[in-house]
Amino acid sequence: MKHRNKLSRRTFLKATAAAAAFPAIIPSSALGLAGATAPSNRVAMGFIGVGAKAIHGMGTFLGFPDAEVIAVCDVDRNACEQACQMANLEPDRAYNDFREMLHRADIDAVQVGSPDHWHVLHSLAAVRAGKDVYCEKPLSNTIEEGRALVDAVHRYGRVFQHGTQLRSLPGTRQACELVRNGRIGKLKRVLIGSPPGETTGHHPPEPIPEGFDYDLWLGPAPEAPFTPWRVKVPGHLPGWYFISDYSKAGWVAGHAVHDIDIAHWGMGMEHSGPISVEGEGVFPEDGLFDTVTTYRLEYRYPDDVTVIQTSTDQNPHGVRFEGEEGWVFTRGHIEVSDPELLREPIRSDEIRLYDSPNHERNFLDCVKSRAQTITPIEVAHRSTSTCLVGGIALKLNRPLRWDTASERFDDETANRLLSYPMRPPWHL
């Protein structure tokens, strides 16, 4: 471990020296122009975590002329090298330790694409270093983490975007506008179908691959023997999605947060949440994966609205809003009970929702204008926290009441699951 830190410090010093010699980007913060566009009119970005999902996002940013990728960071040396090649970066722009990359004064914003148990710690460090943040979903691993990040984003005045990209698709916005403007009558129920979790067998420990910093990958999570099934094996989703040490609610938060986010937008509840939850699910009886597979959750919201969230063995993948006069279904596209619903446009005096043509584009525009993104921090926290509340109800297998103001249950056992002790030296 000490040897790794020594090497990474050397790399860091080389990189910062190069940056000082060739200052291609001067961020607005360095000039004392907080809130203004950098002189070059380009947003200098660093990337924390450059695995499959994150590298796709980096590719999107590379397609915009006003975004410049200037540094990448990953605990996997091979992933860093591939990202450098993709962004045409010199090797000294690749970092093993995110803290060293965040010391760069020439970074305006970062994308956080690390595993779920790292999202908040990486985002917090970036915010405290004066960077704006685009963070992949789900926002957090616990509700305590999410609230800490909300407070930090507000305290430091940073721009934040959550990677629930379906908000930036026109079908999503149109469906939610129809619901918000009463085109299907009074909303009574929302049906959500999301993919189930996965199972696997036992996987014996294997040698840690050369160039992979497994201790730093674990970070705040408990020590555990290395197996690629915790991280990523070819042809499979990353195993950490389905292991509670890294994803407390499993796929209920890891994937279904997209759908809860849409439901909240259509309901007008994106700054709040449910008042109660109950559910039942099937958990693996054995093997490395231990989070819920198939499930059914029922949330109660104000105004007598019920949200039923299930795995896709019970409902189609997407969000169906059911009102007294019709229904609307969406997952980026739109389907309706009556074609007439699509023929009457939303009037200028009705509710018009945030129009974002592209999620990454929206983030860049807001970094430059300092406006709020389409999925800002509080909205991200509320959609993620609803999923985490559901995960706790499934784990305890009993009904729970939830107070959205205090973010506490009526059940002390459930309240103990709102946070978890992090492995030293990591903390919020």
C-alpha positions in Angstrom: 0.0 0.0 0.0 2.8 2.4 0.9 4.5 1.6 -2.4 1.4 2.5 -4.3 1.0 5.8 -2.6 4.6 6.7 -3.3 4.3 5.9 -7.0 1.0 7.8 -7.3 2.5 10.9 -5.7 5.3 10.9 -8.2 2.7 10.7 -11.0 0.8 13.5 -9.4 3.8 15.8 -9.2 4.6 15.1 -12.9 1.1 15.9 -13.9 0.8 19.1 -12.0 4.2 20.3 -13.3 3.0 19.6 -16.8 -0.2 21.5 -16.1 1.8 24.5 -14.8 4.0 24.6 -17.8 1.1 24.3 -20.3 -2.0 25.9 -18.8 -4.5 25.1 -21.6 -7.5 25.8 -19.4 -7.9 28.4 -16.7 -11.1 27.8 -14.7 -13.3 30.7 -13.7 -12.6 29.9 -10.0 -8.9 30.4 -10.5 -9.5 33.9 -11.8 -11.9 34.8 -9.1 -14.8 34.8 -11.5 -17.1 32.4 -9.7 -20.2 31.9 -11.9 -18.6 33.1 -15.1 -17.6 31.1 -18.2 -13.9 30.2 -18.4 -12.0 32.5 -20.9 -11.7 29.6 -23.4 -15.4 28.9 -23.1 -14.6 25.3 -22.6 -15.4 23.2 -19.5 -12.3 21.3 -18.3 -13.3 17.9 -17.0 -11.9 15.0 -15.0 -13.4 11.6 -14.8 -13.5 9.5 -11.6 -14.1 5.9 -12.6 -13.8 5.0 -16.3 -15.5 1.6 -16.5 -18.0 0.6 -19.2 -20.9 2.9 -18.2 -18.6 5.9 -17.3 -16.5 5.6 -20.5 -19.8 5.9 -22.5 -20.5 9.1 -20.7 -17.0 10.4 -21.3 -17.5 9.7 -25.0 -20.7 11.8 -25.0 -18.8 14.7 -23.4 -16.0 14.3 -25.9 -18.5 14.9 -28.6 -19.1 18.5 -27.5 -16.7 21.2 -28.6 -16.9 23.1 -25.4 -16.0 20.1 -23.2 -12.3 19.1 -22.7 -11.3 15.9 -21.0 -8.0 16.7 -19.2 -7.7 13.9 -16.6 -9.0 10.5 -15.8 -8.9 8.4 -12.7 -9.5 4.7 -11.9 -8.2 2.0 -9.6 -7.7 -0.2 -12.7 -4.6 0.8 -14.6 -5.9 -0.8 -17.8 -9.1 1.2 -17.7 -7.1 4.4 -17.2 -4.9 3.6 -20.2 -7.9 2.9 -22.4 -9.5 6.2 -21.3 -6.3 8.1 -22.0 -6.2 6.7 -25.5 -9.9 7.5 -26.1 -9.4 11.1 -24.9 -5.9 11.5 -26.5 -4.3 12.2 -23.2 -0.7 11.7 -22.1 -0.1 9.0 -19.6 0.6 11.5 -16.8 -3.0 12.6 -17.0 -4.1 9.3 -15.6 -4.5 8.9 -11.8 -4.9 6.0 -9.5 -6.1 8.0 -6.5 -9.0 10.5 -7.0 -7.7 12.8 -4.3 -4.6 13.5 -6.4 -6.6 14.3 -9.5 -8.9 16.6 -7.6 -5.8 18.7 -6.6 -5.6 19.9 -10.2 -6.7 23.6 -10.2 -7.5 23.4 -14.0 -10.5 21.0 -13.5 -13.9 22.7 -13.6 -16.1 19.7 -13.3 -16.0 15.9 -12.8 -18.0 12.9 -13.8 -18.3 10.3 -11.1 -18.8 6.9 -12.6 -17.4 4.7 -9.8 -19.3 1.9 -8.0 -22.3 2.8 -5.9 -20.6 2.7 -2.5 -18.2 5.4 -3.8 -20.6 7.8 -5.4 -21.0 10.1 -2.4 -17.4 10.1 -1.2 -16.1 10.9 -4.7 -18.8 13.6 -5.2 -18.2 15.1 -1.7 -14.4 15.4 -2.4 -15.1 17.0 -5.7 -17.5 19.5 -4.4 -15.2 20.4 -1.5 -12.4 20.9 -4.1 -14.6 23.4 -5.9 -15.6 21.2 -8.8 -19.1 20.8 -10.3 -20.3 17.2 -10.4 -22.1 14.9 -12.9 -22.8 11.8 -10.8 -24.1 8.5 -12.2 -27.1 6.9 -10.5 -28.0 6.0 -7.9 -26.9 9.1 -6.0 -26.1 7.3 -2.7 -25.8 4.0 -0.9 -27.6 5.3 2.2 -30.0 8.1 3.0 -27.5 9.7 5.4 -24.9 9.8 2.6 -27.4 11.4 0.3 -28.4 14.1 2.7 -24.7 14.9 3.4 -24.1 15.4 -0.3 -27.2 17.6 -0.7 -25.9 19.9 2.1 -22.4 20.1 0.7 -23.6 20.9 -2.8 -25.6 23.8 -1.4 -22.9 24.9 1.0 -20.3 25.1 -1.7 -22.6 26.5 -4.4 -21.8 23.7 -7.0 -23.7 22.6 -10.0 -24.9 19.0 -9.8 -26.4 16.7 -12.3 -27.7 13.1 -11.6 -27.4 10.5 -14.2 -31.1 9.7 -14.5 -30.9 10.4 -18.2 -34.5 9.5 -19.1 -35.6 13.0 -17.9 -33.8 14.4 -21.0 -35.9 12.3 -23.4 -38.9 14.1 -25.0 -41.3 11.2 -24.4 -40.6 11.3 -20.7 -41.3 15.0 -20.4 -44.4 14.8 -22.6 -45.9 12.0 -20.4 -45.2 13.8 -17.2 -46.7 17.1 -18.5 -49.9 15.2 -19.5 -50.2 13.9 -16.0 -49.2 17.1 -14.2 -51.8 19.0 -16.2 -54.7 16.6 -15.4 -55.1 15.2 -18.9 -55.8 11.7 -17.5 -57.9 13.1 -14.7 -57.0 12.8 -11.0 -54.0 10.5 -10.6 -54.8 7.4 -8.6 -52.0 4.9 -9.1 -48.6 4.6 -10.7 -47.3 1.1 -11.8 -43.6 0.6 -12.2 -41.8 -2.4 -13.7 -38.0 -2.5 -13.2 -35.5 -5.3 -13.9 -35.0 -7.9 -11.2 -31.7 -8.5 -9.3 -29.4 -11.4 -10.1 -28.0 -14.5 -8.3 -24.7 -16.3 -8.6 -22.9 -19.1 -6.8 -19.8 -19.0 -4.6 -16.6 -17.8 -6.1 -13.3 -18.7 -4.5 -10.7 -16.0 -3.9 -8.3 -15.2 -6.7 -5.0 -13.2 -6.9 -5.5 -9.5 -7.3 -4.7 -8.6 -11.0 -1.6 -6.5 -11.5 -2.4 -2.8 -11.8 -5.7 -3.1 -9.9 -5.8 -1.3 -6.6 -8.3 -3.6 -4.8 -7.9 -1.9 -1.4 -8.8 1.4 -2.8 -11.7 -0.2 -4.8 -13.1 -1.5 -1.5 -12.7 1.9 0.1 -15.4 2.3 2.8 -16.7 -1.2 2.3 -15.6 -4.1 4.6 -12.5 -6.1 3.7 -13.3 -9.0 1.5 -11.3 -11.5 -0.5 -10.8 -10.6 -4.1 -12.8 -12.3 -6.9 -13.6 -10.7 -10.2 -17.2 -11.5 -9.6 -17.3 -8.6 -7.0 -16.0 -6.3 -9.7 -16.6 -7.2 -13.3 -16.4 -10.3 -15.4 -16.8 -10.3 -19.2 -20.4 -10.7 -20.4 -22.0 -9.8 -17.0 -23.1 -6.8 -15.2 -20.7 -5.7 -12.4 -21.2 -7.9 -9.4 -21.2 -5.0 -6.9 -24.7 -4.1 -8.2 -26.0 -7.2 -6.3 -23.8 -7.3 -3.2 -25.1 -5.3 -0.2 -21.6 -4.2 0.9 -21.6 -2.0 -2.2 -25.2 -1.5 -3.1 -27.5 -1.6 0.0 -30.8 -1.9 -1.9 -29.4 -3.8 -4.9 -31.1 -3.3 -8.2 -34.0 -1.6 -6.5 -31.9 1.5 -6.3 -29.2 0.6 -8.9 -31.6 0.5 -11.8 -35.1 1.3 -10.6 -34.1 4.8 -9.5 -34.6 5.8 -13.2 -38.3 4.8 -12.9 -39.0 6.2 -9.5 -37.5 9.5 -10.7 -40.0 9.6 -13.6 -42.8 8.7 -11.3 -41.9 11.6 -9.0 -41.7 14.0 -11.9 -45.1 13.1 -13.2 -46.6 13.3 -9.7 -45.0 16.6 -8.8 -43.3 14.9 -5.9 -39.6 15.3 -6.9 -38.8 17.3 -3.7 -40.6 14.9 -1.4 -41.4 11.2 -1.2 -43.7 8.5 0.2 -45.4 8.6 3.6 -45.4 4.8 4.0 -44.0 1.7 2.3 -44.5 -2.1 2.5 -43.3 -4.9 0.3 -42.0 -8.4 -0.1 -39.2 -9.8 -2.1 -37.1 -12.9 -2.8 -33.5 -12.9 -1.7 -30.8 -15.3 -2.7 -30.4 -18.2 -0.2 -26.8 -18.8 -1.0 -23.9 -17.4 -3.1 -22.0 -14.2 -3.4 -24.9 -12.0 -4.4 -27.2 -11.2 -1.5 -29.6 -8.4 -2.6 -33.2 -8.8 -3.6 -34.1 -10.5 -6.9 -37.9 -10.3 -7.6 -40.0 -8.0 -5.5 -43.2 -6.0 -5.0 -43.3 -2.6 -3.2 -46.3 -0.4 -2.4 -45.7 3.2 -1.6 -48.4 5.5 -0.3 -48.1 9.2 -1.2 -50.2 12.3 -0.2 -53.5 12.9 -2.1 -54.2 9.1 -1.9 -51.8 8.2 -4.7 -50.3 4.7 -4.6 -47.1 3.8 -6.4 -46.6 0.0 -7.0 -43.0 -0.8 -7.9 -42.3 -4.4 -9.0 -39.7 -6.4 -10.9 -40.5 -6.9 -14.6 -41.9 -10.4 -14.0 -45.0 -8.6 -12.7 -45.2 -5.4 -14.7 -43.7 -4.2 -18.0 -40.5 -2.2 -17.8 -41.5 1.4 -17.5 -43.9 3.8 -15.6 -47.6 3.8 -16.1 -49.6 6.7 -14.7 -53.3 5.7 -14.1 -55.9 8.5 -13.6 -59.7 8.5 -13.4 -59.9 9.3 -17.1 -57.1 7.4 -18.7 -53.4 6.3 -18.5 -50.0 7.3 -19.8 -47.0 4.9 -20.1 -43.4 6.0 -20.6 -39.8 4.9 -20.4 -38.3 7.6 -22.7 -41.1 7.1 -25.3 -44.8 7.6 -24.7 -48.0 5.4 -24.9 -51.5 6.6 -24.1 -54.9 5.1 -23.5 -56.5 7.5 -26.0 -54.6 9.0 -29.0 -56.5 12.3 -28.4 -54.3 12.8 -25.4 -51.4 13.5 -27.9 -53.2 15.8 -30.2 -53.8 18.7 -27.9 -50.5 20.4 -27.1 -49.6 21.7 -23.7 -50.7 25.3 -23.6 -48.4 28.1 -22.5 -50.5 28.8 -19.4 -50.2 25.1 -18.3 -47.4 23.4 -16.4 -44.3 23.1 -18.7 -41.5 21.0 -17.4 -37.8 21.5 -17.8 -36.8 20.8 -21.4 -33.3 19.3 -21.8 -32.3 18.1 -25.2 -29.4 16.0 -23.8 -28.4 15.2 -20.3 -24.6 15.8 -20.6 -25.3 18.9 -22.7 -27.6 20.2 -20.0 -24.8 19.8 -17.4 -22.3 21.7 -19.5 -24.7 24.5 -20.1 -25.5 24.8 -16.4 -21.8 24.7 -15.4 -21.3 27.7 -17.7 -24.6 29.6 -16.7 -24.7 28.4 -13.0 -28.4 27.5 -13.6 -30.0 24.4 -12.0 -29.8 21.2 -14.0 -32.7 19.1 -15.0 -31.9 16.6 -12.1 -30.4 18.7 -9.4 -29.1 17.4 -6.1 -32.3 17.5 -4.0 -34.3 15.8 -6.8 -31.5 13.1 -7.1 -31.6 12.5 -3.3 -35.4 12.2 -3.2 -35.6 9.6 -6.0 -32.7 7.6 -4.6 -33.9 7.8 -1.0 -37.3 6.5 -2.0 -35.6 3.4 -3.5 -33.5 3.0 -0.4 -36.6 3.3 1.8 -38.1 0.5 -0.3 -34.9 -1.6 0.1 -35.2 -1.3 3.9 -38.8 -2.3 3.8 -37.9 -5.4 1.8 -35.1 -6.3 4.1 -37.2 -6.1 7.2 -40.3 -7.5 5.5 -42.8 -5.3 7.3 -44.7 -2.0 6.7 -43.0 1.2 7.6 -44.0 4.8 7.9 -41.6 7.4 6.5 -41.3 11.1 7.5 -40.0 13.0 4.4 -39.1 16.1 6.5 -37.0 14.4 9.2 -36.0 11.5 6.9 -36.8 9.0 9.7 -38.9 5.9 10.1 -41.4 5.1 12.8 -39.2 2.0 13.5 -35.8 2.2 15.3 -34.6 -1.0 13.6 -35.3 0.6 10.3 -33.6 3.9 11.3 -30.4 2.0 12.1 -30.2 1.1 8.4 -30.2 4.8 7.3 -26.4 4.7 7.6 -23.5 2.3 8.0 -20.0 2.4 9.6 -17.4 3.0 6.9 -14.0 1.2 7.0 -11.3 3.6 8.2 -10.0 6.0 7.2 -13.1 6.8 5.0 -15.9 8.9 6.4 -18.4 11.5 5.2 
